Amino acid sequence: INNFYDKIAVSKHLFFRVHVNKSNQLLPTVLREQKYREREILIDFKQYAPTHKINYDFERQRDRMLADMQHHRIPTRLLDWTLAPLNALFFACYDECQKQGMNSKKSDSMNQYSEVIVLDPWEYWKAIVRAREEKEIHQIHITSRALLSGGWDFEKINRYISSNFGYEELKEEDLVYPFAYVASYTNDRILHQRGCFTIHGTNTSAMDHMDPAQKCIERIQIKNENREQILKELNQLYINPYSIYPDFYGMAAMIRTRGRLFNIK
């Protein structure tokens, strides 16, 4: 990780993401699986959110709404990343097999390794953003892509951006590529995991295959045989299920794997 930071031109944090299945691509679930209809999922969530004491302005706060949906594992056009590389390393080692109390040897037949994917969001931002001096350009890019989730076409989005941001220069090509951003920390899990996102635009292919992104992505392979030792060392730094999931789920997982919250071994 230090080597990656030495290579980049800006003194800002990188984004990190994990793929436990090495065949996975950088494509959100709602775009990856044909069974999902994004607009219908959004309508369902909008319909029932008030019964769970969740209330939004469904247009102005669409990005926040998508982040909360993603947090609850509802398919969206978001991909989860983290600013914390050791959190990403934890996720690379703590897959479904570990959650169920299996060891890495039993999971070797599934994949030989997992990956930590490193994104330089700042270099990527420069590659896809015009009008960099516009003070609201960051939120304009997020909001315009978030509105795509409701099935809005470009003309409707353009009118909304013009009316709410006073920005008249939005072009269809501005919405093509995924956009990287740090979301508001709306819950403890996102805060503790130092969560951030990429939100897909009109290009619904995997981010791996997009030229601006390819130049800003690196990959680190984690062999399965090293997972248990890495998890042990991370726990010594108090990066463990309870630090990642600061609730009863994390507590139960920590007790299941370590016996109690403060055990090293």
Protein Blocks (a to p, Z undefined) as FASTA:
>chain_A
ZZmmmmpmbdcdddddddfblkbccddfklmpmkbcfklmmmmmmmmmmmnopacdfklm
mmmmmmmmmmnopacfbdcddfblklmmmmmmmcfklmnopafklmmmmpmbdcdddddf
klmmmmmmghklbmklmmmmmmmmmmmmnopafklmmmmmmmmnopakbcfklmmpccdd
ddddfbfklmmnopadddddfblcdfklpmklmmmcccddddfklmmmmmmmmmmnopaf
klmmgcfklmmmmmmmnopaklfZZ
